[in-house]
Amino acid sequence: MVQQKFRLAPFSGTLFLFCGYRQDWNKRLYWEEDGFVLVTKRLEAGSFQWPRNSAEARRLSYQQYP
């Protein structure tokens, strides 16, 4: 998906974040030396603050990500 839909390099060490429609869950995908790591987090209450467009997503810093 990362490579085909977004035309990004999945093996680059970049952390890719995906958010659910209601923004109460997200998935994190990244490559380690020998395979992908996929982590899912769902909030019991509240929602993740999510970028509104791709330009904002590129400016998202590590400190801004919970």
C-alpha positions in Angstrom: 0.0 0.0 0.0 2.7 2.5 0.9 4.7 1.8 -2.3 1.7 1.4 -4.7 -0.8 4.0 -3.5 1.5 6.7 -2.0 4.6 6.0 -4.1 6.9 6.1 -1.0 9.7 3.8 -0.1 8.6 1.4 2.6 12.1 0.2 3.4 13.5 3.7 4.1 13.1 3.6 7.9 10.2 6.0 7.7 7.4 5.6 10.2 4.0 5.4 8.3 0.9 6.2 10.3 -2.7 5.3 9.3 -5.8 6.5 11.1 -9.3 5.2 11.4 -12.3 7.2 10.2 -13.3 8.2 13.7 -9.7 8.9 14.6 -9.9 6.7 17.7 -7.3 4.2 16.4 -4.2 4.2 14.4 -1.7 1.8 12.9 2.1 2.4 12.7 4.1 0.6 10.1 7.9 0.7 9.7 10.7 -1.5 8.5 13.3 -3.0 10.7 16.4 -4.9 9.5 14.5 -8.2 8.7 10.8 -7.3 8.4 8.0 -4.9 9.0 6.6 -3.9 12.4 2.9 -3.1 12.6 1.6 -1.6 15.8 -2.1 -0.8 16.4 -3.4 1.5 19.1 -7.1 2.2 20.0 -8.1 4.9 22.4 -10.8 4.1 24.9 -11.8 7.8 25.0 -11.0 10.8 22.8 -9.4 10.8 19.5 -6.0 11.4 17.9 -5.3 14.8 16.5 -4.7 14.1 12.8 -3.3 16.2 9.9 -6.0 17.5 7.6 -4.0 17.1 4.4 -0.7 15.6 3.1 1.2 18.9 3.5 0.5 18.9 7.2 1.4 15.2 7.5 4.8 15.9 6.1 5.4 18.5 8.8 4.4 16.2 11.6 7.3 15.9 14.0 8.2 13.1 16.4 7.3 15.3 19.4 3.8 16.0 18.0 3.0 12.3 17.7 1.7 10.8 21.0 
